[in-house]
Amino acid sequence: MYQKLVLENKANVYLVPQKDAQSATVLIMFPVGSRYENEKLAGVSHFIEHLMFKGTKKRPNTLILTREIDRLGAEYNAFTSKEYTGYYIKADAKYLETSLDILSDMLYNSLFDAKEMEKEKRVIVEEIRMYKDNPLMNIENIFENLLFRSPLGRDIAGSEKTVLNLNRREMLEYLGKYYQSKEMTVVIAGKYEKNIKKILEKYFSRVKALRAHAVHENKFAPAKFGKEKLKIEQKKTDQTQLMLGWPGFNYQDALNPVVAVMNTIFGGSMSSRLFIEIREKRGLAYLVRSGADNFRDAGYLYVRAGLEAKNINQTIQVVKVEIQKLVKKGVSPRELKDAKTHIRGALTLSLEDSSAQASWYAKEALFMKKIENPGERLKEIEKVTNAQIKALAKKVFDWRKVRVAIIGDVKREAISF
């Protein structure tokens, strides 16, 4: 179980103890990401995340800051998505206060030096190029750009043009608008002392709560789906990346447990239907899997494969046939039982890690009306029936709504679906 605290500055804290753990993860998340940006500021959320590591008043440059974390043997990083930004340190529990000191220093006292900002623009441009040069990493960007209109369909990092034109004053205004204490979620998972609240107040409550600002209330444009069905990025590659998808569900939709079970059977493991039919029986692809992604007001289900261009149409037809089987017959009792066992086992293994525990509760706090612990979620998984899976497959896998994204040396007229 977890314990919730609210600090003097209105920050929400979730404490997640782990029996016998020797580490502690501190994860701090804000409910803001690339879909909150206008076109001019595209990439600014990601850019701010980078600049947090460029020095503070107390630790004036990157080397001093990162050396202090590295000497602990800690794991640390930051990440930006379309709807949230996070910063974390996972270290030996005896260094927990040091982790809190460093993270609070970064969040509240970063210098955002103009010269460092200009240098980091070039670094991010290279990051953008790295993703674009790697089809395996970039296919999701291509697919989401096809499925959604901007800004939800836009690359999280922005474009080379928008990044190079980011203005320091506008960036700081954006930072002040969204990095509110009352919007901050702090999760500590693992091992911690009984006086943890006192330590938290020491490093976070010294900062006064800023002006009231609710990020959740209509601060982003509602998700809108694009009309195009096919998008091909022409690229000379030895392997073509294929991604098919359908509009799905938001974070809070009651059907998500059914989605999880269905996807496990459909393409979520090496014994899944798609893996067996596409890879094992026909040898059409090495990578093949299905999955789902969620946002506040939308989501999608997808199938991905890495394959030779000549095998694209055959692979799409196999996917179509397997969908028809799901719609007509659903799944077998053994598949249903095995999928639930698989989900339980995978979740149990992942949550032995304090960082996975922190991520679980942070996302629950940010996106759900009521926080569920893993055990409660598993109870919902256990209730999923074959009838629900059949109904879900019929509802979601409407072939008229399918989108197909491809990266490779492929001609548009050659694709049939």
N, C-alpha and C positions, 0 to 999 in steps of 0.2 A: 504493500500500500504506500501511498504518498501523503505528504503533509503540505498544505498550502499556507504561505505566509504573505502578508502584504506589508512592504516596507513603508517608512515614513514618506518617501517620495512617490508612493503609489505603485511602485514596481511589484509585479507578481512573482513570487518565488515558489518553486515546487521542490520539495526534498524527497528523494527516492532512495531509501536505504537498501543496501544489498548485503545480506548476511555473508560473512567470511571474505568480503571484498577487501583488497589492499590498495585499490586505486580509487580515485574520485574524478569524475568528469564534471566540469563546469561548462554549461552551454547557455549562451545568451542569444535570444532571438527577438527580432523586430518584425512585425507584420507588414513588411514593405519589400517590393521587388520590382522587376522591370515593367510590370503591367500598370504601375502607378506613374510611370514617366510619360511626358509628352514627347513628340517626335524629336524636338530639339535636344532634349535631355536624355535621349535613348542611350542606355548603358551607364547612367550616373549611379544607380544603386550598386552595381558591380564595381564601379570605379571607387566609390567610397570605401567599400570593403577592402580593396587593395591598399588604399592610403592609410588605413588604420595601423598598418605594420611599418609605417615609414618614420616613426618617432613621436615621442610625447615630450611634455615639459620635463618630466622626470627621467625619461629614457630617450634622449634627443635624436637618435638615429636608428636605422634598421639593425645594425650590428649589435648595438647595446641591448636593444629590445629582444631580438631573437636569441642572442647568446644567453640571456638570463633564462629563457625557457629551455633552450637546448641543453644547458648544463644539468637540468633536472631529469633528462632522458624522457621528456614528455612528448606526447603527440598533440599537435595543435594545428589549427587551420581556420579558415573562414569560408563561407559559401553564400552564393546569391542565387535565388530562384526567381520565378515570376511573381511570387507572392510573399516571400520571406527572405530575410538575411540573417545569418547566424555566425557566431564566433565561439570557439571552444578551446579548452585545454584539458587534456586527460593526463594525469600524473599520479605518482605515488601520493597516497592520501595525506602524508605528512607535509606535502607541499601545497595543500589546498588553499591556505591563506595567500600564499604567493601567487597562485593562479588567479584568485579573486582580485588581488592587488593589480596584477598586470592587465587583466581584462578591463577592469574599471578605469584604469589609467588610459588604455587605448580608446575606450568609448567616450570618455569625458575630457581627455586632455591631449588628444592627438593634435599635432602641429599643423597638418595640412599645408606644409611648406610649398610655396608656388613653384620653386625649382624642382622639388621632388615630384610635384604633380605633372610637370611637363615631361620629366623622364619616364614616369609611369605610364603616360599615354602611349609611348612607343612600346613598352612592355605589353600592354593590353592589346595593341594592334597585332603584335606577334602571337598573342594567345588566340585572337580571332582567326588569324591565318592558320594556326596549328589545327584548330577545329575544322576549318573549311578544307584543309588538305587531307583530313582523315575521314573518309566516308562513314566508317563505323561510328564515329563520334558525331558526325554532322547530320546523319539521316533524320534524327529526331527533330532538329531545327527545320529541316526542309518539310517534314510532314506537318509540324505544328503551324508553319507558315501557310501551308495549303489548307489546313483544317480551319484555322481561326483567322479572323481579320486582326489587324494591329489594334492595340499593342500586345494582346495575348499571343498572337502569332509571330511576334518579333523576337529576334535573337536577344537573349538576356544581356549579352555584353555590348549590344548596340552594333554600330557599324564603324569601320575605320574613320569615316567622315565625322560621325557624331562624336566619337571619342576624342579625336584630334581637336574638335571645336568646343569641347566642354569648358565652361567658364567657371573660375574659382568662386566668384561671388554667388552665382546661381547654384553651384554645388553646395555651398555652405547653407544657403537658404533652404535647399531641399533637405539637407541633413537636419537642420533645426526644426523643420516641419514634421518629419517622420520619426526621428530618433527621440521620442518623448519617453520620459521615465515611466509614465502611466501606461505606455504601450509596450514596455519591455517585459519579456518573460525570461526569468533566470531559473535554470534547472540544475540542481546538484544531485548526481546519482553516484552511488557507491558507498564509500566509507567517509563519515564526517563526525565531528565532535558535537556534543550536546549544546555547546555555546555557539553553534553556527549562526544563529540569528544575530547575535551580537557582532560577530565578525562581518556578516553581510551589511549590517547597518553602518559599520565602520567604513566600508569601502563604497557603498552606494547611496546611503541616505544623506551623506554630506552634500549631495547635489540636490538642489531644490527641484521640485516638480515644475516642469515648464508649462506653458499655456495649454489649456485643455485642447485636445485635438484627437478626434476619434478616426483612426485610419479605416476602420471597418465600415463606416457609414457612407456608402456611395462615393468613395474616393477613387474608384477605378471605373472605367467604362465596362458595362455588362458584356459578357462574352457573346460574340457574334460569329457565326460560321460562314466561311467563304463558299462560293458557289462552284468553284472549279473542282473537278474530280481527279485530275491527274497532274502531277508536277514532276518533271524530269530535270535534274541538274546534269548537264553533259560533262563527263569527265572521263579521261582515259584511265581505266582501272583494270586490274586483273580480276577483281571480284566486284560484282554489282551488289549494291545494298537496296533492298526492297522493304517497304513498310506500308502495310495496309491498316486502315483504321475506320472506326465508326464513332459518332458522338456517344458519350457515355454519361457519367453521373458526377455530381459534386461530392465534396468530402462527407457531407452529412446524409447522403441518400441511404435509405434503409436497405437498398438492394446490394450494397457493397459487399456484405458477407457472401452473398450468392455469387457475385462476380469473382471473388477470391477463389471459391471452390471450383467454379466452372473453368476459370483460367488455369488452375492447377492441372485439371484433367485435359483441357484443350491443348495447352502448349507451355505448361509451367515447369516441366521436368524432363528427364531423359526417358521416362516411360510414358510421356504424354502422347496424345493422339497425333499431333502435328509432327513431333520429333520422330515417332515411329514411321509415319506415312511418308514424310518428306525426306528425312535423312536416312533412316535405316532401310526402308523398303525400296526407295527409288534412288537414293544417293544424289538428290538434287541440290542439297545445301549442307554446309557444315554447321553454321549458326541458324537455328530456327527456334522461335519462342513467341508466346503470346503474353499479354499483360494489360495493365490499365493504369491510367494516370488521372488524378483528380485536381480540381481547382475549387475556389469558393462557390462558383456558380455554374460550373461545367465540368466536363471530363471527357475521356475517350477510352475505348478499348482498341488494342492493336495486335498485329502479327508482324514479326520481323524475320527476315532471312538474308543471309549472305550467300550469293550463288553466281553461276555463270549467266550472262545475259540471255543466252538461248533457252534457259530453263525458267524464265520468269512466268510466262503464260501457263506452263504446265503446273508450276507451283501454286499460282493463283487459283487454278481449277481444283487442285487438291484441297486448298483451304475452303473453297466454296462447297465442295462435296462434304467435307467434315462438318461444316456449319449446318448443312441440310440434315445430316445425321443427328446433330444436337437438337435441332428444332423438332424433328419427327419422333425421335426415340429417347432423347436425353442421354443419361449415363447409366451404367450398370451399378448394382448395389456394391460390388467390389470397388469399382472406380470411386464411388462416392465415399466409401469408408476409407480407402487408401488416401484420397485427397485430404480428408480431414486430419488423418494421422500425420501426413506430410506437413501440413500447415502448422499443426501443433509442435511437431519436432523441430521444424525450421525456426519457428518463433522462440521456442525454448532455448535453442542453441544461440541465437542472436542476442537474446536478452541476458545472457551470462556476462556480456560486455557492458560496462557502465556507460559507455558512449551511446550504445543502442538504447539503453534505458532512458537516457537523457533526451535523445531524439524522439522517442515514443511520446513522452509526456509533454515535450515542447509543442509538438504538432497537435496533440490532443487539446492543449490549452489554447492554441492559436485558432484552430479551425472547427472545433466541436462545441456544441452547446453544453454538453455534459462530458466530462472526462471519464473515459473507460480505461480500466487497467487491462493488461493482457488477458487475464483470466476471464473477464467479462466478455471480451471480444471473442475468445475461443468458444464460449457458451453459445454465442450467436452463430458461429461457424458450425457447431454441432447440430444446430436446428435446421440447416439447409437441406432441402429435399430435392429429389429428381424432378418433381413437378415444377418447382421454382426455377430450376435450371432450364428446363424446356421453355417455360414462359419467358425467362430472361433472354434466351437465345433468339426466340421469335421476335421479341421486342427490339433488341439491339442490332442483330445482324441482318438488317434490311439492306440488301445488295444495292438498292437504289441510292443509299446514303454512303456507300463505301468511298473512301479516298485512297489513292495510291500514289506514293512518293518513291522516286527512284534516283539513285546516284550511280552513274556509269555511262558507258559509251553505248547509248540506246536511242533508237529513233522512236518518236512518239507513235507513229503509225504502226509500229511493230507490236505495240502493247494492246492486248485484248483482255477485257474483264467485264 
